[in-house]
Amino acid sequence: MTKSKNILTLFLSVAIFFVGLGILSSCKKLTQEETTAKVSIYNAFTGEPVTGLEVLVYQAKNATTEKTNPKKSFLIASGKTSTDGKYDFGNFLMKKAGAWSCIMAFTSDPDNYRLYYGLEDTILTKGSNNDLVLYTYPLAAGIRLNISPPPPFDFGDSLIVTFKHSSGDTFQITDRNILFGQIGYNDVFMGNYNVTVRKVKGGVTTIFNDSFFINVNEQLEFNVQF
């Protein structure tokens, strides 16, 4: 009788174990889904593939394209682009819950490339084959702006210099953030820039435009006579 009881107890224990596994498996299916993702990254000027750029996929809560909120996130996949500029994450699991989004993020290579402004993070579509093609610019060494004579200027005088890259990436310099008539920006995009200089001197406003091309690793000097 005791032997039969032990066998029954063992059978019930095994049954409960497999039922538990089934419940866990069902929960996994209910809360997660399989997604795939691929990315291809090319040089915006030459069309050549970009090799060795790190690509990450992380799960982020309450994320949007404007705010990916990485503080509430965790990494679920990563890799680096191969010699053809591509990386295939294959299949991976992501949460189904509506508050969670799946983000593909691209780290910059500080020595060679930086991605288009605004395309560093991309929200993936759940349960879809996400296949992204992106373009990136090589980096120039930098731009140095020289102002002669240097600020501070007379009361009411001012200077605003705006640099706009062909990608739309823009930065602006005013007389208030120039020390000793010189300021530099490092690791800017290679390529074509339009420059707008707006001077106010003695109550007279003067605006003129210029343009230039800066190459990979080139340091450009831009001079403004105030």
C-alpha positions as CSV (number, residue, x, y, z in Angstrom):
1,M,0.0,0.0,0.0
2,T,2.8,2.3,0.9
3,K,4.6,1.5,-2.3
4,S,1.5,2.3,-4.4
5,K,1.1,5.5,-2.5
6,N,4.7,6.5,-3.3
7,I,4.3,5.7,-7.0
8,L,1.1,7.9,-7.0
9,T,2.9,10.7,-5.3
10,L,5.7,10.5,-7.8
11,F,3.3,10.5,-10.7
12,L,1.4,13.5,-9.4
13,S,4.7,15.4,-8.8
14,V,5.9,14.7,-12.4
15,A,2.4,15.7,-13.7
16,I,2.5,19.0,-11.8
17,F,6.0,19.7,-13.1
18,F,5.0,19.3,-16.7
19,V,1.8,21.3,-16.1
20,G,3.9,24.1,-14.7
21,L,6.2,24.0,-17.7
22,G,3.2,24.3,-19.9
23,I,1.9,27.3,-18.0
24,L,5.3,29.0,-18.2
25,S,5.5,28.3,-21.9
26,S,2.0,29.7,-22.4
27,C,3.0,32.8,-20.5
28,K,6.1,33.2,-22.7
29,K,3.9,33.0,-25.8
30,L,1.4,35.5,-24.4
31,T,4.0,38.1,-23.2
32,Q,6.7,37.7,-25.9
33,E,6.8,37.5,-29.7
34,E,9.5,36.7,-32.2
35,T,10.8,39.5,-34.3
36,T,13.6,39.7,-36.9
37,A,15.7,42.7,-37.9
38,K,18.4,43.6,-40.5
39,V,20.3,46.8,-41.2
40,S,22.5,48.0,-44.0
41,I,24.6,51.1,-43.6
42,Y,26.3,53.0,-46.4
43,N,28.6,56.0,-46.9
44,A,26.3,58.9,-48.0
45,F,28.9,60.3,-50.4
46,T,30.5,57.2,-52.0
47,G,27.8,54.6,-51.5
48,E,30.4,52.3,-50.0
49,P,29.3,50.0,-47.1
50,V,30.3,51.0,-43.6
51,T,32.2,48.2,-41.8
52,G,32.4,47.6,-38.1
53,L,29.6,50.0,-36.9
54,E,28.0,48.7,-33.7
55,V,24.2,48.2,-33.9
56,L,22.1,47.5,-30.8
57,V,18.5,46.5,-30.2
58,Y,17.0,47.2,-26.8
59,Q,13.5,47.0,-25.3
60,A,12.4,50.4,-24.0
61,K,9.2,51.4,-22.0
62,N,7.0,54.2,-23.3
63,A,9.4,55.0,-26.1
64,T,8.6,57.1,-29.2
65,T,10.8,58.2,-32.1
66,E,11.4,61.5,-30.3
67,K,12.0,60.0,-26.9
68,T,13.4,56.5,-26.7
69,N,13.8,56.7,-22.9
70,P,16.9,54.4,-22.5
71,K,16.7,54.6,-18.7
72,K,13.8,52.1,-18.8
73,S,15.3,49.7,-21.2
74,F,17.4,46.6,-21.5
75,L,19.6,45.2,-24.3
76,I,18.2,42.2,-26.2
77,A,20.5,41.9,-29.3
78,S,23.7,43.5,-30.7
79,G,26.2,43.1,-33.4
80,K,28.6,44.9,-35.9
81,T,28.2,45.5,-39.6
82,S,30.3,43.3,-41.8
83,T,32.4,44.2,-44.8
84,D,29.2,44.6,-46.9
85,G,27.8,47.1,-44.4
86,K,25.1,44.7,-43.3
87,Y,24.1,43.0,-40.0
88,D,21.3,40.4,-39.6
89,F,20.1,39.9,-36.0
90,G,18.1,36.8,-37.0
91,N,15.2,35.9,-34.7
92,F,14.9,37.4,-31.2
93,L,12.1,37.7,-28.7
94,M,10.6,41.0,-27.6
95,K,7.8,41.9,-25.2
96,K,4.3,42.1,-26.5
97,A,3.0,44.5,-23.9
98,G,1.8,47.8,-25.4
99,A,4.0,50.1,-23.2
100,W,7.2,48.5,-24.5
101,S,8.8,49.3,-27.8
102,C,11.7,47.7,-29.6
103,I,14.5,50.2,-30.4
104,M,17.4,49.8,-32.9
105,A,20.2,52.1,-31.9
106,F,23.4,52.9,-33.7
107,T,26.6,53.8,-31.9
108,S,28.9,56.3,-33.6
109,D,32.4,55.5,-34.6
110,P,34.2,58.6,-33.3
111,D,37.2,58.1,-35.6
112,N,35.4,57.6,-38.9
113,Y,31.6,58.0,-39.1
114,R,28.6,59.6,-37.5
115,L,25.0,58.8,-38.6
116,Y,22.5,61.3,-40.1
117,Y,21.2,63.6,-37.4
118,G,17.8,62.2,-36.1
119,L,18.4,58.6,-37.3
120,E,20.4,57.3,-34.4
121,D,17.4,55.5,-32.9
122,T,14.6,53.7,-34.8
123,I,11.6,52.0,-33.4
124,L,11.1,48.5,-34.8
125,T,7.7,47.1,-35.7
126,K,6.7,44.1,-33.5
127,G,6.3,40.8,-35.2
128,S,7.6,42.1,-38.5
129,N,10.7,41.7,-40.7
130,N,12.5,45.0,-40.1
131,D,14.9,45.7,-42.9
132,L,16.5,49.1,-42.6
133,V,18.8,50.9,-45.0
134,L,20.6,54.0,-43.6
135,Y,23.3,56.4,-44.8
136,T,26.1,58.0,-42.8
137,Y,28.7,60.7,-43.4
138,P,32.4,60.3,-42.8
139,L,33.8,62.8,-40.3
140,A,36.1,65.8,-41.0
141,A,38.6,66.9,-38.4
142,G,36.7,70.1,-37.6
143,I,35.8,73.7,-38.4
144,R,37.5,76.6,-36.7
145,L,35.9,80.1,-36.8
146,N,38.2,83.1,-36.5
147,I,36.7,86.6,-35.8
148,S,38.7,89.8,-36.3
149,P,38.6,92.0,-34.3
150,P,37.5,89.6,-31.5
151,P,34.6,90.3,-29.2
152,P,33.5,91.8,-26.9
153,F,31.9,94.2,-29.3
154,D,30.4,97.7,-28.6
155,F,27.0,97.8,-27.0
156,G,24.2,96.9,-29.5
157,D,26.7,95.1,-31.9
158,S,26.3,91.4,-32.4
159,L,27.4,88.5,-34.6
160,I,25.7,85.2,-35.5
161,V,27.3,82.6,-37.8
162,T,25.3,79.6,-38.9
163,F,26.8,76.5,-40.5
164,K,24.4,74.2,-42.2
165,H,25.4,70.8,-43.7
166,S,23.7,69.3,-46.7
167,S,22.2,66.7,-44.4
168,G,20.4,69.4,-42.5
169,D,22.8,69.2,-39.5
170,T,23.2,72.8,-38.3
171,F,25.2,74.6,-35.6
172,Q,25.3,78.3,-34.7
173,I,27.9,80.5,-33.2
174,T,27.3,83.9,-31.7
175,D,29.6,86.6,-30.3
176,R,28.5,85.5,-26.8
177,N,30.1,82.1,-27.0
178,I,33.4,83.1,-28.7
179,L,36.4,83.6,-26.6
180,F,39.4,85.6,-27.9
181,G,37.9,85.6,-31.4
182,Q,38.2,81.9,-32.0
183,I,36.0,78.8,-31.6
184,G,36.3,75.3,-33.0
185,Y,34.0,72.4,-33.6
186,N,35.5,68.9,-33.9
187,D,34.3,65.8,-35.7
188,V,31.8,67.5,-38.0
189,F,30.4,65.9,-41.1
190,M,32.4,65.7,-44.2
191,G,30.7,67.4,-47.2
192,N,29.0,70.7,-48.3
193,Y,28.2,73.5,-45.9
194,N,26.3,76.7,-46.4
195,V,27.3,79.5,-44.0
196,T,25.2,82.6,-43.1
197,V,26.9,85.5,-41.3
198,R,24.7,88.1,-39.7
199,K,26.5,91.2,-38.4
200,V,25.0,94.1,-36.5
201,K,27.5,97.0,-36.2
202,G,26.7,100.6,-35.4
203,G,23.0,99.9,-35.9
204,V,23.5,98.6,-39.4
205,T,22.7,94.9,-40.1
206,T,24.7,93.1,-42.8
207,I,24.0,89.5,-43.9
208,F,26.1,87.5,-46.3
209,N,26.3,83.9,-47.4
210,D,29.2,81.6,-48.3
211,S,29.7,77.9,-48.9
212,F,32.5,75.4,-48.8
213,F,33.3,71.7,-49.0
214,I,35.3,69.9,-46.2
215,N,36.9,66.6,-46.8
216,V,37.6,63.6,-44.5
217,N,40.0,64.4,-41.7
218,E,40.4,68.0,-43.0
219,Q,40.6,71.0,-40.6
220,L,38.9,74.1,-42.1
221,E,39.5,77.7,-41.1
222,F,36.7,80.1,-41.6
223,N,37.5,83.8,-41.2
224,V,35.0,86.6,-40.5
225,Q,36.0,90.3,-40.5
226,F,33.7,92.2,-38.1
